[in-house]
């Protein structure tokens, strides 16, 4: 897995050592000798990971990290602090500044590359979601508000065979308002995960190496649990298992004896990242919805309904109703476009209220609507057409201070499986024109739809 790594250290020997190690593993490497250089390099080069020394003259690593995490353009870039400091409070300070992890000098190669692989996997996923969210914004979707930093009500699953260990972890997490579920074995943990409520999983390696790693692997293999942050809890002697866990998809780890503040900081960072990813996914979902929805009426649009009809006709027969608001131009000309919009929205609501849940209605263009009814014959569709016509004509539409008498004409056609969308819609359209020519406010059925060619 290749990537861009920026190494930041004010000591040239440290820079060159880390640069040589990373180049040997085929990473692209950039270097910076100060906090100011680091911020400029991140802005100009956009690395995938920053390896950041803590103790630097002028702007230290904590301030660099805070500035990177405060800017939307760089907040998603993982930061690993590299330090000779051993004070636990310094680690917590870095995590609270937004650092993703700490490495102690001299840097252990196996740990370095395991952490890089794990962080790069997460960043690749986040980059994909960010790109999609940017596309959504280009389509006009306003992003949702940033996730709340408050963790109250978030759900954590602790998997630990030792009741005392699980209780100690739960007590720490509860200080941030997390709701904690504890499980003693992989089977019960998997059952708990099926609720879909978990925001983070803490997996104790006391479970037994193979069993714990099998659960970690399963978490990442299943679509329903793939994005849940996984934090390993182990002893210093279990370094090999921790590194293997990173390769299987673990996001972070904490070593015993567990420092409560470090655990809270790591869990907070993981849950906030998950919430950010969920926000990006919501932006994408809204953009996809927007791409197939008519913004005025909230109905499906022409593109969507034609695709839907194609799918229906592959497997079953279908009926199509083409409905057109009578004399709609006169409404716009006499009462204004705002009144015209009110009419279209009210017609859409009345049509939607008078069809089956399985039917699809779309705004097909201008004042024209199209209803697709799967597995429906023409006779039944004509009855539905009459019901729609009556629902529209039965009550005046309120448009501001005006009460407008609105009617609609409906053309109906039905076809067997295999018919073409063009032929079916054209037949319904022809029936609609007959209804218009016969005086409007009526339903006409097509004489027939050309049968599909046999092969």
Secondary structure as GFF3:
##gff-version 3
##sequence-region A 1 455
A	DSSP	beta_strand	4	8	.	.	.	ID=ss1
A	DSSP	alpha_helix	12	24	.	.	.	ID=ss2
A	DSSP	beta_strand	28	32	.	.	.	ID=ss3
A	DSSP	alpha_helix	35	45	.	.	.	ID=ss4
A	DSSP	beta_strand	49	53	.	.	.	ID=ss5
A	DSSP	alpha_helix	61	70	.	.	.	ID=ss6
A	DSSP	beta_strand	78	83	.	.	.	ID=ss7
A	DSSP	alpha_helix	88	96	.	.	.	ID=ss8
A	DSSP	beta_strand	101	104	.	.	.	ID=ss9
A	DSSP	alpha_helix	109	138	.	.	.	ID=ss10
A	DSSP	beta_strand	155	159	.	.	.	ID=ss11
A	DSSP	alpha_helix	163	174	.	.	.	ID=ss12
A	DSSP	beta_strand	179	183	.	.	.	ID=ss13
A	DSSP	alpha_helix	186	193	.	.	.	ID=ss14
A	DSSP	beta_strand	200	204	.	.	.	ID=ss15
A	DSSP	three_ten_helix	205	207	.	.	.	ID=ss16
A	DSSP	alpha_helix	209	221	.	.	.	ID=ss17
A	DSSP	beta_strand	229	234	.	.	.	ID=ss18
A	DSSP	three_ten_helix	236	238	.	.	.	ID=ss19
A	DSSP	alpha_helix	239	247	.	.	.	ID=ss20
A	DSSP	beta_strand	252	255	.	.	.	ID=ss21
A	DSSP	alpha_helix	260	291	.	.	.	ID=ss22
A	DSSP	alpha_helix	302	315	.	.	.	ID=ss23
A	DSSP	beta_strand	318	325	.	.	.	ID=ss24
A	DSSP	alpha_helix	328	335	.	.	.	ID=ss25
A	DSSP	alpha_helix	337	353	.	.	.	ID=ss26
A	DSSP	beta_strand	360	365	.	.	.	ID=ss27
A	DSSP	beta_strand	368	374	.	.	.	ID=ss28
A	DSSP	alpha_helix	378	393	.	.	.	ID=ss29
A	DSSP	beta_strand	397	399	.	.	.	ID=ss30
A	DSSP	beta_strand	402	404	.	.	.	ID=ss31
A	DSSP	beta_strand	408	415	.	.	.	ID=ss32
A	DSSP	alpha_helix	421	437	.	.	.	ID=ss33
A	DSSP	beta_strand	443	445	.	.	.	ID=ss34
###
